[in-house]
């Protein structure tokens, strides 16, 4: 027998893109019917917004179908009647898209239980070595004696299992996921919940739900031993995953990774703009792959233009790539090496920015 309370909880776990509330709390679930092995409801939205809420409907259907014992699901999306004499309209962005571009504070819920600080590592652009930097920065913070966790928020291209040499689904104990531990880091990634060759063919709401689960369900710390800092490795861009994270938890700071050339710096600017608009402090820029191949000094000059700190530069080093492929951060593999020392300097500046 399907439990009505469980159905409501599943629907409230899906976020209304306009209000930021769960579907039931936002009043979008109308005429909810729950029978022995089926459930259904009607979602009525303003005319002209069915395209936006089609994704939400799909997410609701998927969430209900995933419930044990559920045989049939019906989610009907309908639009409110449009006045007969509508004024002439011109092309433009939807209200939801326009609102995202306005400066406003986030509306985060509580931070993950027993986590003191949450640090986002972003790039705006793919291919700049952000995940490599995030993992080694986390290891450098741990080397300072801090309790550190790493959340791989790139649900479409998870790399944390490879970089930390992890495999297998984590345990679920007393209502919480138990993160894997490797190289003194607590780690969680969607790559640990799926097969290595699975393709995450998810629309935005499904990706957002996955991030919510990875952020809130693991037991990152305890009351007696809280986690000092959770390092979140964000995917490229400024889309659903970033906005979900900002809504779900207060971010104590962001670090932006870029290579020195202008094509990467342009996207780093966009990432900084996103964090500015949601009142998340940018702790600084890191220049990765610095040297004769990609150039040098671009991120430092950009940090000066943006009025943020320059946290340091990291050379294009084959050993850094080899260590990541081998499942061991170079900071842990060669703690006395030049690259580890550079990460240690960056970690010291980040820890100071976080008040740790």
C-alpha positions, 0 to 999 in steps of 0.5 A, a space after each residue: 500500500 502506497 503511503 500518502 505521507 511518503 508521496 507528499 514527502 517525495 513531491 516536496 523534495 522537488 523544488 518549484 523553480 519560481 518560489 524555491 519551495 517544494 511542490 506541495 508547499 508551493 500549492 502546485 499539487 492539486 487533487 492528489 489521489 493515492 491508491 494502493 499502487 498508484 498516485 496522481 495529481 494535477 499541476 495547474 500553472 500560469 499560461 505561458 509557463 508550461 515549458 518551464 513546468 514540463 521539466 518539473 512534471 517529469 521530475 515529479 513523475 520520476 520521483 513517484 515511479 521510483 517509490 517501492 510498490 508504485 505501479 502507475 503514476 499520473 501527473 497532469 500539467 495544465 495551464 490557466 485560461 488566457 484572457 481572450 483579448 491579450 495585449 500584443 507581446 514581444 519576444 523576450 526571456 521568461 520571468 524566471 530567467 529574468 529573475 535569475 539575472 537580478 541581484 538578490 540574496 539566496 534563500 538557503 536552508 540549513 547547511 549540512 548537519 555538523 559542517 562548519 564551512 562550505 567552500 565552492 570551487 568553480 570555474 565557469 568553463 570546463 577543461 581548466 583542471 578545476 576538479 584536480 585543483 579541488 581535490 588537491 586543495 582539499 588534501 592541502 586543507 586536511 594537511 593543515 589538521 582540518 577535518 575535510 570533506 569533498 562533494 563532487 557536484 558534477 553529476 554529468 561528469 563525476 571525476 572524484 572516484 578516479 582522483 581518489 581511487 574510490 569504488 563501490 556504493 557507500 553504506 547507508 546507516 541509521 538514516 544517513 549515507 556514510 561517505 567513503 574516506 580516502 587520503 584523510 578526506 570524506 568523499 561523496 559523488 554520484 559516480 559512487 552511486 552509479 556504474 562507471 559507464 552510466 550516462 546521466 541523462 537527466 534534466 535540470 530538476 533531476 540533477 538538482 534533486 541528486 545534488 540535494 541528496 548528495 549534500 544533505 544525506 551523507 553524515 559529513 560530521 557528528 556533534 562531537 567531531 564536526 567537519 571543518 570544511 566541505 569542499 564542493 567541486 562544481 560543474 562548469 557553467 552557472 546553471 541548475 546545479 549551482 543555483 540548487 547548491 546556493 538555495 540549499 546551503 549557505 556558502 561561506 566562500 568560493 574559489 574560482 579556477 582558470 587557466 591564463 588565457 582570455 577564453 577561460 578568464 571570460 567564463 571565470 568572470 561570469 562565475 564571479 558575477 554569479 557569486 556576487 549576485 547571490 552574496 557569496 564572497 569570492 575568496 580569490 582566483 587560482 591560475 592553473 596550468 600556468 607556464 609557456 603552453 597556456 601563458 602566465 599571469 592572466 588570472 592574477 591580472 584578472 583578480 586585480 580587475 575584479 578586486 579579489 585576491 589572487 590565491 596563487 598559480 599552479 604549473 602545468 605538471 605531468 605529475 599532477 595529472 598522473 597522480 590524479 589518474 592513479 587515484 592519489 592527490 599529488 599533495 598526498 603522494 609528494 607532500 614535500 614537492 613543489 606542487 604540494 608547497 604551492 597548494 599549501 600556500 593556496 590552502 593557507 589563504 583559503 583557510 584564512 578567508 574562511 576563518 579556519 
